[in-house]
Amino acid sequence: MPGRALRGSRCSRCEVAVYPADPACPSCSGPSAPVSLSATGTVWTWTVQRYAPKSPPYAAPEDGFRPFVVGYVELPEGVRILAVLHGVRPEDVRIGMPVTITTGDGVPSARLADPAGVTT
């Protein structure tokens, strides 16, 4: 799993935080500065991706496409980020579950975290 931190931005006028970073606030059009966002959050909503995304850019694994869980993770800053949820079966996902989130190439990734915030 990629290990880069989430980089967003925060408006200097109205304090709205966004991901990905944007030089202008989407709420008030004020100037925004880069910030590091929290690496933990909770599942806000989710679904199961049951068909292969378009290719390119998607490259199916050698053993073929398998459905996967994707959802929005809400960070303490109030930002909701789309992420692929790894290591969790669709029947086990619950809104409010704590997760740890990282980014790399493409969509951010999330893994279940215990209540202390440790990735499982």
GROMACS elastic network, one bead per residue, 0.5 to 0.9 nm:
[ bonds ]
;  ai    aj funct       b0    kb
    1   102     6  0.78551   500
    1   103     6  0.85162   500
    1   104     6  0.82003   500
    1   109     6  0.73400   500
    2   102     6  0.64048   500
    2   103     6  0.60248   500
    2   104     6  0.51621   500
    2   105     6  0.80884   500
    2   108     6  0.86095   500
    2   109     6  0.78310   500
    3   101     6  0.89210   500
    3   102     6  0.56968   500
    3   103     6  0.65457   500
    3   104     6  0.70233   500
    4     7     6  0.88271   500
    4   102     6  0.58191   500
    4   103     6  0.53586   500
    4   104     6  0.61218   500
    5    36     6  0.69940   500
    5    37     6  0.74003   500
    5    38     6  0.81510   500
    5    39     6  0.68150   500
    5   101     6  0.82141   500
    5   102     6  0.57246   500
    5   103     6  0.62970   500
    5   104     6  0.86296   500
    6    19     6  0.78990   500
    6    20     6  0.81106   500
    6    35     6  0.86140   500
    6    36     6  0.59638   500
    6    37     6  0.54004   500
    6    38     6  0.72568   500
    6    39     6  0.69922   500
    6   101     6  0.79937   500
    6   102     6  0.63496   500
    6   103     6  0.61155   500
    6   108     6  0.85199   500
    7    19     6  0.69943   500
    7    20     6  0.66332   500
    7    21     6  0.63424   500
    7    34     6  0.68663   500
    7    35     6  0.58574   500
    7    37     6  0.59329   500
    7   103     6  0.89585   500
    8    17     6  0.69629   500
    8    18     6  0.55281   500
    8    22     6  0.73328   500
    8    33     6  0.84142   500
    8    34     6  0.57696   500
    8    35     6  0.53132   500
    8    36     6  0.61105   500
    8    37     6  0.62469   500
    9    16     6  0.82771   500
    9    17     6  0.55792   500
    9    18     6  0.55048   500
    9    19     6  0.67608   500
    9    20     6  0.73204   500
    9    22     6  0.60744   500
    9    23     6  0.74086   500
    9    24     6  0.88141   500
    9    25     6  0.84422   500
    9    32     6  0.57796   500
    9    33     6  0.51984   500
    9    35     6  0.50033   500
    9    36     6  0.77723   500
    9    37     6  0.84266   500
   10    13     6  0.88160   500
   10    14     6  0.84614   500
   10    15     6  0.56904   500
   10    16     6  0.55141   500
   10    18     6  0.64892   500
   10    21     6  0.80968   500
   10    22     6  0.84939   500
   10    23     6  0.89225   500
   10    25     6  0.75722   500
   10    31     6  0.84301   500
   10    32     6  0.51211   500
   10    33     6  0.55231   500
   10    34     6  0.65497   500
   10    35     6  0.65226   500
   11    14     6  0.57048   500
   11    16     6  0.53283   500
   11    17     6  0.64824   500
   11    18     6  0.86036   500
   11    23     6  0.85596   500
   11    24     6  0.73772   500
   11    25     6  0.55804   500
   11    26     6  0.89053   500
   11    27     6  0.88279   500
   11    28     6  0.84531   500
   11    29     6  0.85009   500
   11    30     6  0.62581   500
   11    31     6  0.57747   500
   11    33     6  0.64718   500
   12    15     6  0.57297   500
   12    16     6  0.82549   500
   12    25     6  0.86830   500
   12    30     6  0.69426   500
   12    31     6  0.60831   500
   12    32     6  0.56971   500
   12    33     6  0.70417   500
   13    16     6  0.83175   500
   13    25     6  0.86323   500
   13    28     6  0.78890   500
   13    29     6  0.89487   500
   13    30     6  0.58935   500
   13    31     6  0.71899   500
   13    32     6  0.81259   500
   14    25     6  0.83724   500
   14    27     6  0.80549   500
   14    28     6  0.71065   500
   14    30     6  0.76865   500
   15    25     6  0.89041   500
   15    32     6  0.86379   500
   16    25     6  0.71556   500
   16    26     6  0.83718   500
   16    27     6  0.72897   500
   16    28     6  0.88560   500
   16    32     6  0.87424   500
   16    77     6  0.84790   500
   16    78     6  0.83632   500
   16    79     6  0.86848   500
   17    21     6  0.85448   500
   17    25     6  0.82136   500
   17    32     6  0.85375   500
   17    35     6  0.85161   500
   17    37     6  0.87375   500
   17    77     6  0.65995   500
   17    78     6  0.72392   500
   17    79     6  0.63719   500
   18    21     6  0.61253   500
   18    22     6  0.72454   500
   18    25     6  0.80632   500
   18    26     6  0.82876   500
   18    77     6  0.87608   500
   18    78     6  0.85703   500
   18    79     6  0.59325   500
   18    80     6  0.83657   500
   19    22     6  0.75859   500
   19    37     6  0.84957   500
   19    79     6  0.69270   500
   19    80     6  0.79913   500
   19    81     6  0.70078   500
   20    81     6  0.88005   500
   21    24     6  0.89011   500
   21    32     6  0.82912   500
   21    33     6  0.81655   500
   21    34     6  0.63617   500
   21    35     6  0.80248   500
   22    25     6  0.68776   500
   22    26     6  0.82080   500
   22    31     6  0.88981   500
   22    32     6  0.67392   500
   22    33     6  0.80904   500
   22    34     6  0.79976   500
   23    30     6  0.85953   500
   23    31     6  0.60683   500
   23    33     6  0.66567   500
   23    34     6  0.80136   500
   24    27     6  0.87942   500
   24    28     6  0.83096   500
   24    29     6  0.53208   500
   24    30     6  0.56325   500
   24    32     6  0.52693   500
   24    33     6  0.85630   500
   25    28     6  0.56744   500
   25    30     6  0.51904   500
   25    31     6  0.61480   500
   25    32     6  0.58738   500
   26    29     6  0.56971   500
   26    30     6  0.81826   500
   27    30     6  0.80565   500
   28    31     6  0.88887   500
   29    32     6  0.86619   500
   36    39     6  0.88954   500
   37    40     6  0.89085   500
   37    75     6  0.78035   500
   37    76     6  0.86114   500
   37    77     6  0.73656   500
   37    79     6  0.88112   500
   38    41     6  0.74135   500
   38    75     6  0.63701   500
   38    76     6  0.69030   500
   38    77     6  0.75005   500
   38   100     6  0.89276   500
   38   101     6  0.83626   500
   39    75     6  0.78480   500
   39    99     6  0.84576   500
   39   100     6  0.56124   500
   39   101     6  0.52204   500
   39   102     6  0.66166   500
   40    73     6  0.86709   500
   40    74     6  0.86090   500
   40    75     6  0.64894   500
   40    76     6  0.79440   500
   40    98     6  0.71586   500
   40    99     6  0.56625   500
   40   101     6  0.58939   500
   40   102     6  0.89078   500
   40   110     6  0.88232   500
   40   113     6  0.81553   500
   40   117     6  0.68823   500
   41    44     6  0.88811   500
   41    73     6  0.59501   500
   41    74     6  0.53364   500
   41    76     6  0.64658   500
   41    96     6  0.86498   500
   41    97     6  0.83086   500
   41    98     6  0.57845   500
   41    99     6  0.55142   500
   41   100     6  0.64837   500
   41   101     6  0.74571   500
   41   117     6  0.89273   500
   42    72     6  0.84524   500
   42    73     6  0.53580   500
   42    74     6  0.53611   500
   42    75     6  0.67898   500
   42    76     6  0.87565   500
   42    95     6  0.74253   500
   42    96     6  0.50023   500
   42    97     6  0.52070   500
   42    99     6  0.56621   500
   42   100     6  0.84140   500
   43    46     6  0.72207   500
   43    71     6  0.68620   500
   43    72     6  0.60418   500
   43    74     6  0.63049   500
   43    93     6  0.83932   500
   43    94     6  0.71741   500
   43    95     6  0.51077   500
   43    97     6  0.53213   500
   43    98     6  0.66281   500
   43    99     6  0.70605   500
   44    71     6  0.72962   500
   44    72     6  0.54039   500
   44    73     6  0.53601   500
   44    74     6  0.57033   500
   44    80     6  0.76746   500
   44    94     6  0.88158   500
   44    95     6  0.55261   500
   44    96     6  0.61637   500
   44    97     6  0.83463   500
   45    70     6  0.87804   500
   45    71     6  0.55259   500
   45    72     6  0.54604   500
   45    73     6  0.74132   500
   45    74     6  0.89991   500
   45    94     6  0.81944   500
   45    95     6  0.58252   500
   45    96     6  0.83520   500
   46    69     6  0.69880   500
   46    70     6  0.56792   500
   46    72     6  0.62560   500
   46    73     6  0.87435   500
   46    85     6  0.89183   500
   46    93     6  0.79108   500
   46    94     6  0.83509   500
   46    95     6  0.76589   500
   47    68     6  0.85810   500
   47    69     6  0.59215   500
   47    70     6  0.56505   500
   47    71     6  0.60710   500
   47    90     6  0.79837   500
   48    67     6  0.65741   500
   48    68     6  0.55933   500
   48    70     6  0.60792   500
   48    71     6  0.83818   500
   48    90     6  0.67425   500
   49    52     6  0.76172   500
   49    53     6  0.84909   500
   49    66     6  0.87145   500
   49    67     6  0.53961   500
   49    68     6  0.53217   500
   49    69     6  0.61228   500
   49    70     6  0.67332   500
   50    65     6  0.89305   500
   50    66     6  0.74314   500
   50    68     6  0.69287   500
   50    69     6  0.88306   500
   51    65     6  0.77427   500
   51    66     6  0.80079   500
   51    67     6  0.66797   500
   52    55     6  0.83064   500
   52    58     6  0.79829   500
   52    60     6  0.75959   500
   52    65     6  0.62150   500
   52    66     6  0.79555   500
   52    67     6  0.79086   500
   53    56     6  0.85386   500
   53    57     6  0.84428   500
   53    58     6  0.60743   500
   53    59     6  0.86815   500
   53    60     6  0.88105   500
   54    57     6  0.68499   500
   54    58     6  0.59808   500
   54    59     6  0.86822   500
   55    59     6  0.62405   500
   55    60     6  0.82680   500
   56    59     6  0.66436   500
   59    62     6  0.89923   500
   60    63     6  0.80089   500
   60    64     6  0.58499   500
   60    65     6  0.56506   500
   60    66     6  0.88605   500
   61    64     6  0.52225   500
   61    65     6  0.63681   500
   61    66     6  0.87127   500
   62    65     6  0.84090   500
   63    66     6  0.87207   500
   68    84     6  0.74810   500
   68    85     6  0.75418   500
   68    86     6  0.78866   500
   68    88     6  0.88525   500
   68    89     6  0.81441   500
   68    90     6  0.76535   500
   69    83     6  0.87519   500
   69    84     6  0.60265   500
   69    85     6  0.53418   500
   69    86     6  0.73028   500
   69    88     6  0.76089   500
   69    89     6  0.74991   500
   69    90     6  0.61854   500
   69    93     6  0.84005   500
   70    82     6  0.72195   500
   70    83     6  0.57326   500
   70    85     6  0.55116   500
   70    86     6  0.86819   500
   71    81     6  0.80814   500
   71    82     6  0.56374   500
   71    83     6  0.56037   500
   71    84     6  0.64818   500
   71    85     6  0.69559   500
   72    80     6  0.57734   500
   72    81     6  0.51748   500
   72    83     6  0.61188   500
   72    84     6  0.87099   500
   73    79     6  0.81036   500
   73    80     6  0.53145   500
   73    81     6  0.51671   500
   73    82     6  0.63899   500
   73    83     6  0.68775   500
   73    96     6  0.89621   500
   73    98     6  0.89335   500
   73    99     6  0.78083   500
   73   101     6  0.81685   500
   73   110     6  0.82054   500
   74    77     6  0.80710   500
   74    78     6  0.62617   500
   74    79     6  0.57218   500
   74    81     6  0.64909   500
   74    96     6  0.89325   500
   75    78     6  0.54899   500
   75    79     6  0.54021   500
   75    80     6  0.62777   500
   75    81     6  0.78163   500
   76    79     6  0.73459   500
   77    80     6  0.88379   500
   81   108     6  0.78799   500
   82   107     6  0.70394   500
   82   108     6  0.68854   500
   82   109     6  0.85667   500
   83   101     6  0.77529   500
   83   102     6  0.88456   500
   83   103     6  0.88173   500
   83   107     6  0.58415   500
   83   109     6  0.50544   500
   83   110     6  0.60556   500
   84   107     6  0.68850   500
   84   108     6  0.64882   500
   84   110     6  0.59947   500
   84   111     6  0.85481   500
   85    88     6  0.66475   500
   85    99     6  0.85685   500
   85   101     6  0.89431   500
   85   109     6  0.61362   500
   85   111     6  0.58057   500
   85   112     6  0.78392   500
   86    89     6  0.84692   500
   86   109     6  0.70088   500
   86   110     6  0.60609   500
   86   111     6  0.52909   500
   86   112     6  0.77243   500
   87   110     6  0.87892   500
   87   111     6  0.63538   500
   87   112     6  0.72236   500
   87   120     6  0.84178   500
   88    91     6  0.83216   500
   88    92     6  0.64573   500
   88    93     6  0.66662   500
   88   111     6  0.77580   500
   88   112     6  0.73160   500
   89    92     6  0.52993   500
   89    93     6  0.66776   500
   90    93     6  0.55480   500
   90    94     6  0.89668   500
   91    94     6  0.84634   500
   93    97     6  0.73447   500
   94    97     6  0.56841   500
   95    98     6  0.89850   500
   97   112     6  0.73759   500
   97   113     6  0.80496   500
   97   114     6  0.89390   500
   97   115     6  0.89327   500
   98   111     6  0.86319   500
   98   112     6  0.61674   500
   98   113     6  0.53842   500
   98   114     6  0.67777   500
   98   115     6  0.66976   500
   98   117     6  0.72210   500
   99   110     6  0.59886   500
   99   111     6  0.53382   500
   99   114     6  0.78802   500
   99   117     6  0.73743   500
   99   118     6  0.86915   500
   99   119     6  0.73414   500
  100   109     6  0.82978   500
  100   110     6  0.54040   500
  100   111     6  0.53768   500
  100   112     6  0.63569   500
  100   113     6  0.58816   500
  100   117     6  0.71134   500
  100   118     6  0.77704   500
  100   119     6  0.62256   500
  101   108     6  0.68484   500
  101   109     6  0.55868   500
  101   111     6  0.66020   500
  101   112     6  0.89737   500
  102   108     6  0.57055   500
  102   109     6  0.54210   500
  102   110     6  0.64583   500
  102   111     6  0.88548   500
  103   106     6  0.76887   500
  103   107     6  0.70049   500
  103   109     6  0.60688   500
  103   110     6  0.87414   500
  104   107     6  0.74186   500
  104   108     6  0.64342   500
  104   109     6  0.80791   500
  105   108     6  0.78162   500
  111   119     6  0.63955   500
  111   120     6  0.69953   500
  112   117     6  0.87449   500
  112   118     6  0.83715   500
  112   119     6  0.59206   500
  112   120     6  0.57737   500
  113   116     6  0.74841   500
  113   117     6  0.51133   500
  113   118     6  0.50515   500
  113   120     6  0.55165   500
  114   117     6  0.52860   500
  114   118     6  0.53905   500
  114   119     6  0.65353   500
  114   120     6  0.68217   500
  115   118     6  0.74455   500
